[in-house]
Amino acid sequence: MIGIDDLDVKGRRVFVRADLNVPLEGETITDDGRIRASVPTIRKLLERGAKVIVGAHLGRPKGSPTPKYSLAPVARRLSELLGEDVAFATDVVGESAKSTVDALQDGQVALLENLRFEPGEESKDDAVRGEFADKLAALAELYVGDGFGAVHRKHASVYDLPKRLPHAAGDLVLTEVEVLKKLTEDPARPYVVVLGGAKVSDKLGVIANLLSKVDRLLIGGGMAYTFLKAQGHEVGKSLLQEDQLDQVRGFLNEAVTRGVDLVLPVDVLAATHFAADAPHEVVDATAIPADREGLDIGPRTRELFASKLSDARTVFWNGPMGVFEFDAFSGGTRAVAEALVGSDAFTVVGGGDSAAAVRRLGLPEDGFSHISTGGGASLEYLEGKTLPGLAALEE
């Protein structure tokens, strides 16, 4: 992949596919991490005299304009972060987009409305996607792929558009790929991966691939209860994927065969129900009461996980250890995050809820070697999959 330093952008219209998919409450952005991550590439292009057209998505509007998924609040925040006016087009490839782009002067930036308001963006039909990509291509002269959180999607603005314009990878994407190569090609050891989050099924491929690469695999969050059940333990009302038990038993056996230290919780916070103020108690992970559900790893597990991370040289963490959005059940996620902040290892936070947790818990972002902007994209890269957006940039 070539980078933007290899493009002659002065006076030219540059389409930047960014990832601005941020959480909103009404029109209030609750975590602007992805917007902040997009700023350096956009600013560099503006300083070199480009006319920058930013395209991005927000949420899942399913191919039609949906007011709650408008990028208008994002345009305002991007303008604040850049210290530049951001012109906002109220459509994607319609009259507003065309007139907004036509009005751009060198060193100015515009943001198009949510790309997913157009059915062609996510269409499974190559021809439909291609037709939409043609309309986007008509707005620009060059393409920069900088939305790492979307590179695992075969979408028009990610996969088809770079085939139609001279293209390069943005600095954010180049950094993400460089980091992921460190995790996959020759990681410093011990190499420890911490996986959490709700579902085992979301991480089947990455677990299967990592078992041949890691020294230790720490499992927390909702997915841990399927592992505990696979070992024959009672998990009460905890999150459980019954249909994954055989697969998980296979992982447990393979870990033993490969000599991978697969570490599960030894105690959990077991609550009466799923709520921020639910009564709860610490119980052994192998003896969760039938009428309780585990909502976080317990204090002994926090110490165990921290000890398993203490001598690591490389760590990848994806997925919270509990329901971190509830203060009472955020301690496990905080303990893992603090262990990484205190580590001398090369530490990577794999985007998504893990990155959100770091910011919600007020931990220093510079305490980690890298916080990814793409949870799903990071996992698929570690799984060994070809990511359509990266493949298109490599052509």
Phi, psi and omega in degrees: 000134172271156180257177185291340177294342180269000180258141172270103190253348186302126177074007184249152179276117184246118176276119178252113174276106181255168173248103181243028184279085186254155178286137181237144165240103191067240176252014180263124177280121184268346177206108185264019185305317182290327177293314180300323181292335182276343188297314185303317180294315180298315182297319180300317179294319179297317181295336178267011172086018178281156167262107192262126177247113182264130174240138182202172177237166176211120177068203182231074181284352173061045168081015176214151181301128182225111188309322184291346178254017178294146178273008181304315177297328179291321178300318180295316181292320178298321178298317179297316183290323180282335188069027181224149173294133175249111177291138183243121176273131184275004170220185187258311180227018182269201185296322180296317179298314182296314182290324179294316179292319180299332183276351183293136171258166177305135179080016177245160186227144175230150174243127175281157174296166186314117181303329182282001170288345179258126182298336180292339183298314186253007185301143175279347181274117182303322183292319180294315177299317181296322179296319178292320178299324177299319180292321176294318181298329180293341180278340193227171176245334181224159181232135174235120177270111182228009180264078186301325181296351180244000188290348177271004180256134175271071182252160186302314184283346183259319188252315187276322184296316179296342177286346186255351183223153169304137191220161177208162175271139175287166183298325180297313180296318179299320179294316180300316181294320178300317180295314182294329176295325177296330180278340188246335190265316178199067185293143173294141185244152008292141178255116184242132175244133177247119179242136176219210183090181192282313196241134171298322186300332179290342188234017182303310184296319183289324177296314181302319182285321184288334181300340178267000188234334189262163173266325179221146176229114181259126184245122176225197179069191182299330183292339182297332185288332174291324175295316180296319178295322180296336176274359177096013183266153174287132179240008177059227181265015181296158177305130185214134174250092183302324184288353180256003186298317180296318179299316182293321175300322177298319178296317180299318179292319182294324178300318178296314181300319184273354181075023177275132178279096180266115190250125179249163177301145175255343172210159183219160170271110184260119185254159179288331179197173183274098178197155182298328183252021183294134173301141183208164178214159176275127178226158174299141180295339180268004183215054178284125180303147185299335182259015180239160174231138179285127181241358176193159172286152184272178184297323179291323178293322178299317178293319179299311181298318179298322179291325179288343179263348192295328181254009183294149173252337176221132178224132170241128181236125175222118175107130180291159181274347180195194181278079189294341178294337175263123185306320183296339185239028180257354187297323180294316178295318178299318182298317178295314181299317181293326176297323179288319179299324181274002185269153173269002183286168168280108190247127182237125174264123190276044172067195176056223183296330180296314178295319178298321180295319178304315182286320180297323182277358175074026181276151183289122181296330179281003174281351178248150179295323181201135172247114184287152175264359184228099179295303181296320180294319178298315181297317181293325176297314180293336178286345180093010181283155170278125180266121187306319182293325176287319179300320180293324180287336182279345183284000000 
